[in-house]
C-alpha cells in the first residue's frame, strides 16, 4: 500500500537515507498542516450546506455528502501520520492506517461514481429516471463503504505474519498482490471509467453549443469544470499509482540505490495525492452552480425527448 518501504531482511545492509527522510518529513509537515486546516474548513462547510441548507435530496447530493465525509475522515488521519512517523506499530496505528486507505479509495470511487452518474443522466435521460434515485445512490455508497472496509481489513489480517514495523510504513520487500490490486482496481479501472464518462459528457455538451452567446458560455464553463475535475484526478493520483507499479516490479531485484529512488518518488507522489481532499471541495462543490446554469440551458434549447433528462446533470 501507500507507504515508505524500509529494508527487508534480505537487504539489511541497504541503510535508509536519513537526509532524504528528513526532507520528506519536512515536506509532509509543510504541506499537511495547511491541507488539514483548509480541507477541514471547506469540507465541514460543504457538509453543512448539503445536510442543512438544501431542501431536496438528489443523487448528486448523496454522493457529494459521502465525498465530503470521506475527505473529512481522511484529513483526520494526516496529523497522526506526522506524529506516528517514527513510532512502532500498535493497535491505534493499525486503525489509523486502515482509515487512511479506506477513505483515500472511497474518495476515488465516489469521484468516479459521480462522473458515471452524470454520464447516465445525460446519455440515457429517459432510462435514468428509472435507474437513478437518491435511495439507490445511498445504497451504492453503502456498498462501496462495505467493500472498502472489508478489503482493507482483509489485507491487514493477511499481513499479520509480517514482523512488526513502523507506523504508516511496511518492512517487507516481498512482491505484494495487494499493491498490484490497489493500483489496478483502486486507480486504473476508475481512471478508465472517469475518462470515458468525462469525454462522452463533453461531446454531448459540445453538440449543444450553438446560438446564444450567454448560453454557450455557461456550457463552456461546465465543460471546463469537467476537464478540471479529470485533470485534478490524474495529477493527484496517477504519480502515486505509477510509484506502486514501480515498487511492485522492483521490490525483489532492485538495487539499494534504485530502491531509495523508488521510495523517494513514492513519498513525493503520496504527498501530492493527499492534497486531493482539499481540491475536491473546489472541484465538486463551489463550481456546481455552473452545472446548474448549463443544465438550464440544455433544457430550454429544445424539447426533444432525449433532452428531457438533462436537468439532472448536477
C-alpha positions in Angstrom: 0.0 0.0 0.0 1.0 3.6 0.0 3.9 3.7 2.4 7.6 4.2 2.6 9.3 0.8 2.2 12.1 0.0 4.6 14.6 -2.7 4.0 13.6 -6.3 4.4 15.8 -8.9 6.0 17.3 -9.9 2.6 18.8 -6.3 2.2 19.7 -5.3 5.8 22.9 -3.7 4.5 20.9 -1.2 2.5 20.6 1.6 5.0 18.0 4.3 4.9 18.9 7.7 3.6 18.5 9.9 6.6 18.8 13.2 4.7 16.1 12.2 2.3 13.9 11.0 5.2 14.3 14.4 6.9 13.5 16.2 3.7 10.3 14.1 3.2 9.3 14.7 6.8 9.8 18.4 6.4 7.8 18.5 3.2 5.0 16.5 4.8 4.8 18.9 7.7 4.9 22.0 5.5 2.1 20.7 3.2 -0.1 18.6 5.5 -0.6 21.3 8.1 -2.3 23.8 5.8 -4.0 21.0 3.9 -5.5 19.8 7.1 -6.9 23.2 8.2 -8.1 24.3 4.8 -9.6 20.9 4.0 -11.5 20.6 7.3 -12.9 24.1 6.9 -14.0 23.5 3.3 -15.4 20.1 3.8 -17.2 20.9 7.0 -18.8 23.9 5.3 -19.8 21.7 2.4 -21.4 19.2 4.8 -23.3 22.0 6.5 -24.7 23.1 3.1 -25.5 19.6 1.9 -27.1 18.4 5.2 -28.7 21.6 6.5 -29.3 24.2 3.7 -30.6 22.1 0.8 -34.2 21.0 1.0 -34.3 18.1 -1.5 -32.1 15.0 -1.6 -30.8 14.2 -5.0 -28.4 11.6 -6.4 -25.6 14.1 -6.6 -26.3 15.5 -3.1 -26.0 11.9 -1.7 -22.6 11.3 -3.5 -21.3 14.8 -2.6 -22.2 14.3 1.1 -20.4 11.0 1.2 -17.4 12.5 -0.6 -17.2 15.4 2.0 -17.5 12.8 4.8 -14.8 10.7 3.3 -12.4 13.7 2.9 -13.0 14.8 6.5 -12.2 11.3 7.8 -9.1 11.2 5.6 -8.0 14.6 6.9 -8.2 13.4 10.5 -5.6 10.8 9.8 -3.0 13.3 8.4 -1.9 14.7 11.8 -1.4 11.2 13.1 0.6 10.3 10.0 3.0 13.1 11.1 3.0 12.2 14.8 3.5 8.4 14.2 6.2 8.9 11.6 8.8 7.0 13.7 6.6 5.1 16.2 6.4 1.4 16.0 3.1 -0.4 15.0 0.4 -0.6 17.7 -3.4 -1.1 17.7 -4.2 2.6 17.3 -1.8 2.9 14.4 -3.4 -0.1 12.6 -6.8 1.6 12.9 -5.4 4.9 11.6 -3.7 3.2 8.7 -6.9 1.4 7.8 -8.9 4.6 7.9 -6.2 6.3 5.8 -6.5 3.8 3.0 -10.3 3.3 3.2 -11.0 7.0 2.9 -8.5 7.6 0.1 -10.0 4.9 -2.1 -13.6 5.8 -1.2 -12.8 9.3 -2.4 -11.5 7.9 -5.7 -14.6 5.6 -6.2 -17.0 8.4 -5.3 -15.4 10.8 -7.8 -15.8 8.0 -10.4 -19.4 7.3 -9.4 -20.3 11.0 -9.7 -18.9 11.0 -13.3 -20.7 7.8 -14.1 -24.0 9.1 -12.6 -23.7 12.3 -14.6 -23.0 10.3 -17.8 -26.0 8.1 -17.4 -28.2 11.2 -16.7 -27.0 12.9 -20.0 -26.5 9.9 -22.3 -29.7 8.0 -21.3 -32.1 10.6 -19.9 -35.2 8.5 -20.2 -33.8 5.3 -18.7 -32.1 7.4 -16.0 -35.4 8.2 -14.4 -35.8 4.5 -13.6 -32.1 3.8 -12.9 -31.3 6.8 -10.6 -32.8 7.7 -7.3 -31.4 9.2 -4.0 -32.1 5.9 -2.3 -30.2 3.9 -4.9 -27.3 6.3 -4.6 -27.3 5.8 -0.8 -27.2 2.0 -1.3 -24.4 2.3 -3.8 -22.4 4.4 -1.3 -23.1 1.9 1.4 -22.0 -1.0 -0.7 -18.7 0.7 -1.5 -18.1 1.5 2.1 -18.6 -2.2 3.0 -16.3 -3.3 0.1 -13.5 -0.9 1.0 -13.6 -1.6 4.7 -13.6 -5.4 4.0 -10.7 -5.2 1.6 -8.5 -3.1 3.9 -9.3 -5.3 6.9 -8.6 -8.5 5.0 -5.3 -7.1 3.7 -4.3 -6.1 7.2 -5.2 -9.5 8.5 -3.3 -11.3 5.8 -0.2 -9.3 6.5 -0.2 -10.2 10.2 2.5 -12.7 9.7 4.9 -9.9 8.8 7.3 -8.7 11.5 6.1 -5.5 13.3 7.2 -2.4 11.6 6.9 1.4 11.9 3.6 3.1 11.7 2.5 4.0 8.2 5.4 2.0 6.8 6.0 -1.6 5.9 9.1 -3.6 6.5 8.6 -6.1 3.7 10.2 -6.1 0.3 8.3 -9.1 -0.9 6.1 -8.8 -4.0 2.7 -7.8 -2.7 -0.5 -8.8 -4.5 -2.2 -6.0 -2.6 0.0 -3.3 -4.1 -0.9 -4.6 -7.6 -4.6 -5.0 -6.8 -4.6 -1.4 -5.4 -3.1 0.0 -8.5 -5.4 -1.8 -10.8 -8.8 -1.8 -9.0 -8.2 1.3 -6.9 -7.0 3.6 -9.7 -6.6 2.2 -13.2 -10.2 1.0 -13.6 -11.7 4.1 -12.0 -9.5 6.2 -14.3 -10.8 4.5 -17.4 -14.4 4.9 -16.3 -13.9 8.5 -15.3 -12.1 9.4 -18.6 -14.7 7.7 -20.7 -17.7 9.3 -18.9 -16.0 12.8 -19.0 -15.2 12.6 -22.7 -18.7 11.5 -23.6 -20.2 14.3 -21.5 -18.0 16.9 -23.1 -19.0 15.6 -26.5 -22.7 15.8 -25.6 -22.3 19.3 -24.2 -20.3 20.5 -27.2 -23.1 19.5 -29.6 -25.4 21.7 -27.6 -23.3 24.8 -28.1 -24.9 26.8 -30.8 -26.5 30.2 -30.9 -26.9 32.3 -27.8 -23.6 33.7 -26.5 -24.6 33.6 -22.9 -25.8 30.0 -23.1 -22.6 29.0 -24.9 -20.6 30.5 -22.1 -22.5 28.6 -19.5 -22.0 25.3 -21.3 -18.3 26.1 -21.9 -17.9 26.7 -18.1 -19.4 23.2 -17.5 -17.0 21.7 -20.0 -14.1 23.4 -18.3 -15.2 22.1 -14.9 -15.3 18.5 -16.2 -11.8 18.9 -17.7 -10.6 20.4 -14.4 -12.0 17.6 -12.4 -10.4 14.9 -14.6 -7.1 16.7 -14.7 -7.0 17.1 -11.0 -7.8 13.4 -10.5 -5.0 12.4 -12.9 -2.4 14.8 -11.4 -3.2 13.8 -7.8 -3.4 10.0 -8.2 -1.5 9.0 -11.3 2.0 9.5 -9.9 1.2 7.6 -6.7 -0.1 4.5 -8.6 2.8 4.6 -11.1 5.0 4.5 -8.0 3.0 1.5 -6.8 3.7 -0.3 -10.1 7.4 0.5 -9.9 7.6 -0.7 -6.3 5.8 -3.9 -7.3 8.1 -4.6 -10.2 11.4 -3.6 -8.5 10.6 -4.9 -5.0 12.6 -8.1 -5.3 15.6 -7.4 -7.6 16.2 -3.6 -7.5 19.5 -2.4 -6.1 19.8 -0.3 -3.0 20.1 2.9 -4.9 17.1 2.1 -7.1 15.0 1.3 -4.0 15.9 4.6 -2.5 14.8 6.4 -5.6 11.6 4.5 -5.7 10.9 5.3 -2.0 11.5 9.0 -2.6 9.2 9.0 -5.7 6.6 7.1 -3.7 6.6 9.6 -0.8 6.5 12.7 -3.0 3.7 11.2 -5.0 1.8 10.4 -1.8 2.1 14.0 -0.6 0.6 15.1 -3.9 -2.2 12.5 -3.7 -3.1 13.6 -0.2 -3.8 17.2 -1.3 -6.8 15.9 -3.2 -9.0 16.0 -0.1 -8.8 19.8 -0.3 -9.3 20.1 -4.0 -12.5 18.0 -4.0 -14.3 20.8 -2.3 -13.3 23.3 -5.0 -14.0 20.9 -7.9 -17.2 19.4 -6.9 -18.9 21.9 -4.6 -18.1 25.5 -5.3 -18.3 25.1 -9.1 -21.6 23.1 -9.1 -23.6 26.3 -9.8 -22.0 26.3 -13.2 -23.5 22.9 -13.9 -26.9 24.1 -12.7 -26.7 27.0 -15.1 -25.6 24.8 -18.0 -28.4 22.3 -17.3 -31.0 25.1 -17.6 -29.6 26.0 -21.0 -29.8 22.4 -22.1 -33.4 22.1 -21.0 -34.5 25.2 -22.8 -32.6 24.7 -26.1 -35.2 22.2 -27.5 -37.9 19.9 -26.3 -36.7 16.6 -27.9 -37.3 13.5 -25.7 -33.6 12.9 -25.4 -33.1 16.2 -23.7 -35.8 15.7 -21.0 -33.3 14.3 -18.6 -30.5 16.8 -18.9 -31.7 18.8 -16.0 -30.1 16.2 -13.7 -26.5 16.9 -14.8 -25.8 18.1 -11.3 
